[in-house]
Structure formats: structure tokens, C-alpha cells
Amino acid sequence: MEQLDIKSSAWLTSALTGIAPATWGTTYLVTTELLPPDHPLWSGVLRALPAGLLALALGRALPSGRWWWRSLVLGTANIGAFFPLLFLAAYRLPGGVAGIFGAIGPLLVAVLAAALLGERITVQRIGWGVLAVVGVAAMVLGPEGALDPVGVVAGFMGAASMALGTVLSKRWSPPVGPVAFTGWQLTVGGIVMVPLTALVEGGPPALDGSALLGYGWLALVGGVIAYVLWFRGIGRMPAGVAAFLPVLSPLVAAALGWAVLGERLTPVQASGFALALVAVVAAQWRPRRVRTPEVVAA
């Protein structure tokens, strides 16, 4: 019974943590349909900074000691660098194509987790990682999957940045709860983005009703709620297991493209979708040794 409870708890943790990347999968649709065009950096700032300040107010804790520079590193990797790259890829590539780079995350995390956390690289984990990449790649085959060089570089660098942030978030166990920890990173990441954003894009874009709705969704749901669930999950899961969950992001992006934007679903794309989903679910299985009952002498 205890073993069943442990496994059920692990699956529940995976399910709750998976809500975060599933929510991030809406970024591509929101960006293309609601946000002002040609402002990827401001989109990152307006998503991160208001959400970070809200999480700071709710968490009611500031970093101390070495957590100031650790927050700077984590906030830059997870937010300050990742957000602009994510939005740049979303603007320059179709949603599915942009999402394919998130699928390489498990492979990048496997290498980094082995080096920084001592997690063992297993054949199964690498196999599921390759299957996830193949599955997501199959979803974007076709004439609509054109590759823009700038978007490709942004997508790959974004995946690498998030992989590093995931592993370091696991290595540096925070002294506070996930709400405050989220506030530190979103706030730092937003502040880091401001100078470059102002230099490259000038002043912020004009915000109409659609833009306010889009940024509100990305900041509150895709920012505060999603990142609290994400950092909570990272603290309770092996990094190599958690790394598969962001693959849900391109799956959700593709599903929304088919359902909302009327994009055509081919048999090859449907097969790729299924393969990637199988890889994500299978990677969450964590076998545990069954304890041998102790023999008590009479």
C-alpha cells in the first residue's frame, strides 16, 4: 500500500507540474493572435516583470546572502534570456516549428544533470528523449514548416537556457517556498530584459484590449501560476524526468493550431503527436525498489 501511495504521489506531482508547460504552449497562439507585432522583447518584459512583482508581494520574502547572485543567474537563465528567445522564435517561426526546439530539452538536461547533479544517464531516458524529438519533428513536416535562420538560433538558444535553468534550480534548493522563488526569478528576469529591450525596440508598444488580454493571460496564468507549479515540481522530481514535461508545450501549441487556427492535420503529424505524447508519459515512470519485509526474531 505504501508503494502504491508513493507512485501515485509521483504521478500527481508530474501531472501538476505538467500544467505549467501545457499553459506555456498557449504562448504561440496568444503571441500571433493578440499581441502587438514585432515586439518580442517587450512581450517578454510585460509577461515577466508584473508577474514577478505580484509573486514577490504574495511570497513576502526577498533573497539574502548568496541567493542574490543565485537569483540573478537563475532569473537570467529561466526568464531574462529564455523569454526574449521564446518570443523571438514565436514571431519568426510557425508555432510547431518553434516548439520543436523545446523537445531537445530532455537531451540537454540529461547531459547537464549528469555533470551538475550526478544523475545517471540511462538508455531509456535518452531513448524517450530521441522519440520526443522525432515526434515533434514529424508534427511540423510539410510546406508550412519553413525555417527562418534567426528563429532557429533563437529556438535552440532558448532550449539551452531553460535546460541550464532547470538543472541549476534543482542543484540550488531554495530556502523559500515556490511562490517567493518564482517572484525572485520573474522579477530579476524582467529587470534584466529592460535595458536591452529599450535599446533594441525603444518604448513599449501601444496596448489595446486584445494586447491587455494577451499579456494578462501570459503574466498571470503563464507566469505566476505556471512557474509556481513548475518550480514546485522541480524541487520534488529528478531533473531528467521533469525535463520531458516541456515537450507538452509544442503539443499544446500544435493542438491549438489545428483546433483554433484551422491548420491541417496530416497522418504523419498525427503520428508525431502521438509519439511525442507517449515519450512524455513514459518518461514519468520512475521504478522503485520494493523493500524486503524485515524478519523479526521470535
N, C-alpha and C positions, 0 to 999 in steps of 0.2 A: 504493500500500500504506500509505503514511504517512497519507493522508486517511482510509482505512478504519479505521486504528488510532485516530485522533483521534475519529471519530464513534462508534466502539464504546466508547471510554472515556467519552464524554459520556453515552451511553445507560446505561452501567453506573453512572455517578455518579447519574443520575436514578433508576435502579432501587433503589440502596442508600438514597438519601435518601428515596425514597417509602415505605420500610419504616416510617419514623417516623410520618407521618400515618395510614398504614394501621393502625398499632398504636393511635394515639390514637382511631381510630374505635371501638375496644372500650370506650372510656370510658362511653358511654351505656348499654351493656348492663351493665357492671360496676357503675355507679352505681345503676341501678334494681334490680338483682337481688342485689347483695352488700353494698352499703354501708349504714350506718345512715341512716334518713330524716332530712330537714330539717337537715342539717349540711354545706351546700355549702362554707362557708369552711374548716371543719376538714378536709374532704376535700381541699381544695387544699393546706393546710399539711402534712398527713400524706403527701401524694403528693410534695411538693417538697422539704421540709427533710431527711428521711432520705436521699433520693436525692442531694441536693446534698452532704451531708456525706460520703457514700460516694464520690462523684466527686472531691471535694476530696482525700480520702485516696489515691485512685488516681492523681490527676493530680499531686499533690505540688508544687503551686505556688499562691501567693497573688498577688492583684493588687498592683501597685506604681504609684506616681505617679498619673497621671490615670486609670488603669484602676480605681481605687477608685470614683470617681464615675461612670465609664462603666459599670462593673458594676452600680451601683445603678440607673442608667437602664435598662439592658438587662434586668436581673433583674426590675425592676418591670413593664416593657412585656411581656416574654415570659412571665413567670411570676407575679409578685406581683399584677398586675391581671388577667392573662388567665385564670389558674386559677380564681379565685373566680367570674368571669363565666361561664367554661365550665361549671362545676358548677352554678351557679345556672340557666343555660339548660337544662342536662340535667335538673335537678329539675322545672323549670316547663314544659318543652315535650317533646313526643314526640321521640325520637331523630332522626328525619329532619328534623323542623321545626327543631330546634336546629342541625342540621348545615347547613341552607341558608345560614346567615349566614357559615359558613366559605367558601362558594362565592363570596362577593363579595370575598374576599381578593385574588385576582389583579387585580381592577379597582382596589382601593385601593392595592395595591403598585405598580401601573403608574404611578399619579399620584405617589406618594411617591418611587419610584425615579427618575422623571424630574426631580423637584425636587432630590433629595439626592444622587443618583448620576450624573445626566446620562444615564441610559438612555433610549433613544428609544422613544416610544410608537408602536407600529405598528398598522396597521389589523387585521392578522392577530391580534395579541395581544389587542386589545380584542374582536375577533370571537369568539375562543375563550373569552374571559372571559365574554362575554354568553351564549354557548352553555352554559357550565358552570352559570351561574346558572339558565338556563331548564331545563336538565336536572335539576338538584337540586330546583328548584321543582316540576317535574312529578312527582317521586317522592313528594311529600307532599300532593298533591291528594287531597281526599276528606274524609269526616266526621271521620277520626281526626286531621286536621291542624289542630286548634283552636289559636288563637294567644292566649297569655297575655301581656298587655302587659309585665309585668316580665320575662318570659322573652325577649320580643322585644328589649327595650332591652339586656338582658344579652348576648344573642347578637350584636347589632350592635357594641356596645362591645368585646366580646371580639375580634371580627374586626378592628376598627380597631387595637386594642392589639397584636395579633400582627403585623399588617401593618407597623406602625411598628417593632416589634422586629426583624422580618426585614430591613428596609431598613437600620436602624442597625447590625445585626450585620454586614452586608455593608460598610457605609461604614467602620466601625471594625474593621479587620483585627486580630484578637487576636494578641498576642505569644507565645501558648502553644498547645498542641495542643487538639483538641476536647474531650478528657476534662476537663482543668482548666477550660477555658472553660465547659463545661457545669456543672461544680461551682460556679464563681463565681455563675452566674445562678440555678441552682436554690436555692443556699443563701441568696443575697440575697433572692430572691423569697419563699422560705419565711419568712425573718425579717420581711420587710415585712408579710406577711399576719398574723402572730401578734397584734399589738395589736388590730387591727380584729376579728379572729376572736374573741378573748377578750371584747371589748366587746359584740359582737353576739350571739354564741352561748354565751358562758360557757365552762365547762370542756369538755374533749374528750369525745366520745361513748364509751360503753362498747363495747369491741371483742370480738366473739365470733369464732368460727372463720371464718365467712364474711367478716366485715369484714377480718380479718387477711389472708385470701387476696386479697380485692379490693385492699386498699391495697398489699400486696406486689407484685401484678401492676402496678399503676399506678406504683409507685415504681421498681421495678427495670426492668421491660420498657418501660412507657410513659414512664418518667422518664429513668433513666441511659442505657440503650441507645438509646432513640429519640432523645433530644436530642443525644447524641454523633453519631449519624448525621446528624441534621438540621443541626447547626452545621458539621459537616464538609462537608456538601453545599452550604450557603450560601456557604462560602468558595471553592467551586470552580465555582459556577453563577451566571449572571445572576440578580439578584433577581426579575425579572419572570418568568423561567422556573420558578424554584423555587417561586414563589408559587402555581402551579397544583397542586402536589402535595398540599397540604392538602385539596383537593377530594376526595381519596381517603378522607378521614375520614368524611364523611357517606355515601359509597358503602358503606364497610365497615359503618357503623352500620346502614344500611338492610338490607344483606345479612344481617347477624346478626339483625335484627328478623324478617326473613322466615324465616330458617333455624332460629333458636333459639326465638323467641317466637311463631312461628306467625302472624305478621302477613300479611295477604293481599296478593298482588302483582297489581295490575291491569295491563292493556296500556299504559295511559298511564304508570304508574310504571315499567314495564319499559323503555319508550321513553326516559323521562327518564334512567334509569340509564345506558342506552347512550349517549345524547347527552353526558352529563357525562364518561363514561369516554373517549369519543372526544376531547373537548376537552382533557382532561389529557394524553393520549398525544400528540396533535397539537402541543400547546404545547411539548413537549420537543424537537421537531425544531429544530435550530439549523443553518441552512445556512452553509456556509463557502466562501470563495473558493478556487478551485483555483489553485495557484501556476503561473505560466508558467515552463517549464524555461529556465534560463539558457543562452544560446548562447555557447559557448567558442570564441574565435577560434583558427583553426588556426595 
